[in-house]
Amino acid sequence: MITVSICEDEAYFMAELNKLMGEYCDSRKIHASVVTFSDGEKLLASGQMSDIILMDIKLPGNNGMEIVRHLRKCGSDSQVIFITAFQKYVFQAFDLDAVHYILKPVSAEKLFSALDKAIKRIASNSRKTLLITNGTSASRVPLKDILYCEAMNHQITVHTATEQIQFFGTLDAVQEKLDNRFFRCHRSYIVNMNHVIDKQLGSATMEGGDHILIARRKQQEFTQRLLEVCRKGLI
């Protein structure tokens, strides 16, 4: 099942997007949970971490661009489709890695095409891997399977549920190859937030029972990221 947020302040367009979203899911045989918001602040306050966001730009309070920029800074990898009456924001939209930029009024053809692209991106993200080289050998580990990465004595250990893979390198170099589901919580640890099962003062418990240190200055951000993952319900 995918989660979808529609952020639109005009009731007519909100209803129309909701209707088109239902038609799309029926036509593609997709199960979706759709939540609607009349402004961006309500979306942020909800903690909703959606797979797809249909985002208007002109909204009460902060505009849609500002809302998505905030979500990106918080680690959101939602697939965003901007829907607006204004052409002028198109380049800003793609700076935020938007899937598409659709001008109102919205046709089923244009929206369905954009949603197809978003679904493909979601599927692609689930197939991402980390390439590990060690001497003359190389292996790929699916990102979704990585619990955490640990650095000790110039050696990196990638922990999964079934194995520990060791190689020489730096955690900084590994971090550049990971995506937004990972969080650098300590100079020696990067964790996959989807595999955190508990947090205590100064540490986190991972699936499998390992305890990971959390730096003092990272405590608040770690807690926020964990709440976002829990609200999304995809752990």
C-alpha positions, 0 to 999 in steps of 0.5 A: 500500500502507498500513502498519499497526501493531497495539500490543496486549499481550494475545496473544489480542486481538493475534491477533484484530486481526491476523485482522480486519485481514486480513479488512478488506483482503481485503474492500476490496481493499487491500494492507497491511503489518501490524506488531505490537508488544506495548508502546508502547516497542517501537513507538517504538524501531522507528521505524515511521511507520504510516499507521494505528495500532490502539492499546491504552491499558493497556500495560506501561510508558507507556500508549497515550495517552502513546505517541501523544502522543509520536508527535504531538510528533515530527510523526506524522500516523498515523491512530490507532484506540484499542482498549481496555476502558476508557471513561474515556479517550475525551475524551483520545483525540479531543484526540489527533485519534484516528479512533475509540475502540472498546471491547473486545471488537471487532466486525468491523463497528465496526473496519471502519467505523473503518478506512474513516474512517481510509482516507478521511482518508489519501486526503484528506491526499494532496489537501491544497493550499496556497492562494497569493494574489498581488494579484488572482490565486490558485492552489492547489499540492498539498502533496505537490508542494512541495519547500520554501518559502524566505523572502527580503526579505519575499518567499516562494518556493514551490519545486516540481519544475516551478516557483517561485511567488513572493508577499509574505508571511511564513514563519510565515504559510505554516507555519500552512497546512502539515501534519506532513510539513513541517519548519521547519529554518531561519528562512528555510526550511521543507522537505517531509521527503518530498523530502529525499534527503541531509543534511550538516552544516548543510545538506540536499539536496532532490530536484532538487539544491537545498541548504537550510540547517539551523540548528544548533539544528535539526540533531538534530531534523531528523536524527530526522525524516529517519530516521522518514521513511526508515523509513516508506519513503514518500519 
